[in-house]
Amino acid sequence: MLRIEGLTKRYGEKCAVDDLTLEIPDGVICGFIGHNGAGKTTTLKACMGIISADEGNIYIDGKSVSSDPLGTKSITAYIPDNPDLYEFLSGIRYLNFVADVYGVSAEVRNERIAALADKFGLTADLAQPISAYSHGMKQKLAIISAWLHDPKLIIMDEPFVGLDPKASYTLKEMMHEHCERGGSIFFSTHVLDVAEKLCDKVAIIKDGKLVIEGSMEDVLGEESLESVFLELEGGAEND
Amino acid sequence: MIRTLLALRLRATFASFKGRSKDGKPAKLSAGKIVLVSILMLYLGVTFIGLFTLMAVSMGMFYIPAGDYAMYFGLFMLIGFSMVFIFSIFETKAELFDCKDNELLLSMPISPGNIMLSRIATVLVYNYIEMALVMLPAIVVYGFMGGSPVGIIGGALAFLLLPLLATSLASALGYAVAAIVKRIKHKTLITTVTSLFFLVVYFIFYFGIVENAGMEEEEMITSYPHIPFIAFIGKAATLSPLHTAVLAILCIGATAIAYKLISGKYISIITSHGTTARREYKRSRLERRGAIYALTVKELRRFFSSSVYMLNSSMGVIFSIILAVATVVKIGEITPMLSELGLSRDAIYPVLASALCICASLNMPSAAAVSMEGKSFWIPKSMPITSRQILLSKLLSHIIVTVTPTVLASIILIVGTGAYGIDLPFMIVIPTLTSLLFGILGLVLNTAFPKLEYDNEAQPVKQSLPIFLVMIISMVWDVIMIGIAIASVLLGMSVIGYIVSILLHIVMCAAFMAILLGPSARKLEKI
C-alpha cells in the first residue's frame, strides 16, 4: 500500500529525514515511533505530499506521490498532530465540504456522517461552529472526515492525543475494521502500550534515520516495545 | 517584564513582513526585502504626510497670519485624535482581547496587568505613528509660516499627550465591544455594523472640517457645536497654563482610569468563551456539489465570518455605494459646475467610471486570502485538488464579494443620473475589470508573500506585505485611470478613453492571470 524509498528531507543544513526506506503492505497497521524532532511528522507529511521530498520516492497503491499527487491524495486521508480545522465552519459544513472535495455521493455521505458522528457521540454538536469545539471534539471531527471518503491509506500524526477513553477505543476498533477491509494505516504515537497492542508493524526513527522496522513480533522478541525503544534511544543506559 | 512583552508584540508585527523560511522558522530579512519594505513605508508615509501637509498649508494660510493658533492646532488635534481613536478601537480589541497567546501568557508568572500594559503599549506605538502623520505636518507648516516657538512646543506637547487619550478611550471601548460581543449571537454582523458607524462618523467629521477650513471662528461655532471644544484643546497648544494642565490631566487621567477599569476584568474577558445559545443539530439531507463550488463557498464563509477581514479588505464596497448614492443626490449641483467648465453633462460619466475603479481598487480580500488559511493550510494541501483550483476558488470568492456591489453601484449611477448610450456598458465593464484585476494581483502577491502564522487576523489583513503592495499599486493605477478619464473628457474623446482603459485592464489582467496560473500556482504547491 505504502512504499517509501530513500526519503530524504533537509531543512537548511538540518537533515530531518535521512534516506528512509519503509514498506507497509495492504491490511497492516504500522506504528511510527521516535523521540520529539526525530522526523516522524516530516515523513508523514511527505507521504501526504504536503511537503516535497529532497530525494527518494513515495508510492501509494503503486502511484507516485510526486508525479501523481491528486491520484494518491484521493485514496489517502491525513490527520495532523494538531487538528487546526476551519473554525468558521460548523462541524456538519466542514464534513460536507470534505465530502464535496473527495466527490462522495449524497447517499454515501449522509449515511457515513450519521454513522460516524453517532459512533463518536458528536451528532448533537454538528451544527455548532468548530471554534466552539474542544480539542477532543476537533480530533473526533478530523477522524470522521478522514474516514468519510473511505480511503485506502490513512496517515495519522498522534491520533490519540486529546481523545477520551471511549473515543480512543472507538478509533482503535475503526482502525482494525479498516485494515480488515484491506486498507492500511500509518500513524505516529508516543503511547508505546497502544502501539504494541494495536500495530501489526512498527518502525522506529531516530535523528531522521530509520533504526529498526518489521513486524511487531520480529522487533520485540521477548521484550516490550518500551524497552526496545529505550534501548535504541540509548535511554536504558542513562536510566 | 513589560519591555520583554512589548518587544515580543513588536517582533510579531514586524514578522508580518518577513514571512517564513522553508523549515517554518522566521525568514531572515534580505537586503532587498528591507529596501522594498522601507520604500513602501516611505511611500505611504509621504502620501499621508503630503495629504495632511496640503491641508495644513490651506488652513495655515487662513489661521496663522490671523494669529488664531488655537483654532489651527485645535482642528489638527481633533482630526488626529479622531483618526487615531476610531481606527484603533478594533485594533485595540484584537490586540488586547483576541490574541491567541493570551492564555499562554496567563499561565506564566506574569501579572495580567503587565500583559495588558504590554498590549496597550503596542497599540500606543502604532497610534503615535498615526498621530505623527497628522501632527508633524501641522507643526512643520506652522513653523514655516512664521508661527511662534511656543506654538511649536505646544503642538509637540499635544502630539505626545493625545495618543494617550485616544488609546485609553479606544481600550475602554474595545473592552466594551469585547464584553458585549461575547454575549451576542450575530457577533460578526454587529461588529461590522458598529465599525462602519464609527467610520462614517469619522468621515462626516473629517470632510466637514476640510470643506469648512478657513471659516471664521464664529461662523464655525454655529456650524459645529463642538467647536468650543476644538478651541479649548487648541489653546493647550499655545501653552496656556490652564488649558495645558487640563489636557494633560485629561489624557493621563483617562489612561489611569482605563487601566484600572480593564485590568480588573481582563482575565475574565480573555478567558471567557461567550454564552451564545447552543445549536442542536437536526439531520437534513446533504447534497453533492463540485470541488470548486465547495472551495468557493468555504472562502465566502471565511470572508463573512470575520469583521476584521471584511472591514479592512473591502472598504471599496462601501465607498462605491456611498459614491453612487451621493452622486445621484448631488447631481443637480454637479451639472452647473460642469457647465461652468464648458463641459457637457455627459462629461461626468468617464470620471464616474474611473471613480468607481478607484473604489474597486480599494477592495483587496484576495491579498490576504492565502494567508487567511493560517494553520488550516494542511487541509487543502492534503486534499486531491490542484493549486490552480485553490487559487481560482479564492479569485471567484473575491469576484463575488467585490463585483456584485460594484455593479450595483454602477446601476445606481446609471439609473440615478440618467446615463444612456455608449457610456452605459463602459460604466459597468470598466469597474468590473478593476475588481478582477485587483483580485488576481492580490492573489499573486499573497502567494509570493504568504503569512500563515499570526496572533490575530489583523496581522495578515492589515499589516502584511501583500496588502501594502496592493495599496500602493492601486494608488498608481487610480492615478492612471483618472488621468485617462480627465484627458478623454477634455479632448472630447470619451469613447477612446473608455477603450484605452479597457485595453489596459485586459492586458494587465491577462499578464497577472498568466503569473497566477503559472509561477504562483507552483509556488503555492511548495508553501
Interface residues (C-beta under 8 A of the other chain):
Chain A: Y11 G12 K14 K45 M48 G49 I50 S52 P69 L70 G71 K73 S74 T76 A77 Y78 P80 N82 D84 L85 Y86 E87 F88 L89 S90 G91 I92 R93 N96 F97 V98 A99 D100 V101 Y102 G103 V104 S105 A106 R109 N110 I113 A114 T123 A124 D125 L126 A127 Q128 A132
Chain B: S21 K22 D23 G24 H273 R278 R279 E280 Y281 K282 R283 R285 L286 E287 R288 R289 G290 A291 Y293 A294 L295 V297 K298 R301 R302 S305 S306 G374 K375 S376 W378 I379 K381 S382 M383 P384 I385 T386 E525 K526
